[in-house]
Amino acid sequence: MKEIISTNLLVQNKFTMKKMLEIHQASKHFNGTTYLYSKHKAVDASNLSKLVSFLLTVKPQTTLKIIVEGNEVQDHLEKIKEMCTSHISVLRMTEKRFINSSETIQI
């Protein structure tokens, strides 16, 4: 069954290209979708060009929300957070919710 989970993060440092590629690779291999959201803009992390453009605009001390939808979302979210430990600090993690596929929306 599909789940969705999100966490709010405080960006401490600018993202390096290496970190952007790591996030992209993890998102491509995940059986689901990873979104990053900040300042009314959202991006699918599996699209490298959009991800890079988005993360280049994220300044330090900005809140970033990571939204993960799919199977085994908790493990994937933890993996993304571990990749970014030198760049972010976790503010809050929301609980997972089950999704009825007929009620999903597209971003």
N, C-alpha and C positions, 0 to 999 in steps of 0.2 A: 504494500500500500504506500502511496506517495505521502510524503510529509513535507512540511515547510518549517524552517527555523531561521531566525535572524539574530544578529548581534550588532550593537552599536560600539564603534571603536573611536578612539581619539588618535588622530595621526600625529606622531611626534616628529618624524623626519620625512623628507621627500622620498618617494619610492625610486629605487634604482632600476635600471633596465633588467638586470638579472632577476630581481624580485618580481617584476611585471611578467617576465617569461615563466617563472616558476608558478605564479598564480594561474596564468593562461594554460600551462601544461596540465596542472592539476584539474582545472575546470574542463578541459577537453576530454580527460580520461574519466571524469565523474559521470555516473549514470543519472543525470539530472541537469539542472541549470543553476548557475551561480550568478547572482546579480550584485553589483556594487551601486550604492545610491548615496549621493551627497548633493546638497544645495539644489534640489528639485531636478536633478539629472540622474538617470539610471543607465547602466551599461551591462550587457551580457559579457561575462569574463571570458567566454570561449571565443570571442571575436577580438583578435589581437590588436588590430589597428584602433578599434574603438576603446579598448581597454587602456592602451598606451596613451591615447589622447586624453582620456578621462583622468587617469592617475597623474598625468603631468600637470593638470589643473588643480589637483588637491594640494592645498597648502598645509604646512604644519599648524597644529591646534584647530584643525577642522574635524568635525564629526563625520565618520564614514559608516554606513550601514551595509553589512554583508547579509544577503538573503540567499538561502540555499533551498532548492526545491528538488525533490526526488526521493530515492531510496537511500537509507543509511546517511541521512543528512548530518547527524551529530558528528560522525567520524570525519566527513569531508570538511565541515566547518572548523573542527579542531586542527585539521591538517593546514588549512589556509591561515589560521591564527598563528600556528607554529612557524610558518614561513615568514610571517611579518613581525615577529617578536621585537626586532630592533627598530621597527618603524611605527608601531602602534601600541596603545594600551587599551585594554578591554574596559568599557564602561558598564555594559549591561548585556546579558544574554536573555532573550525571550524564550518561552517554552515552545516546543514543537507542537504543531497542530496537524491533524490528518486532513487530507484534501479529498473532496469528492470531485473526481475529474470532470464532471459535468458542470461544476461551478467555478472552474478556473478562469483566470483572466490572462490576457496576453499583454506584455509590456513592450 
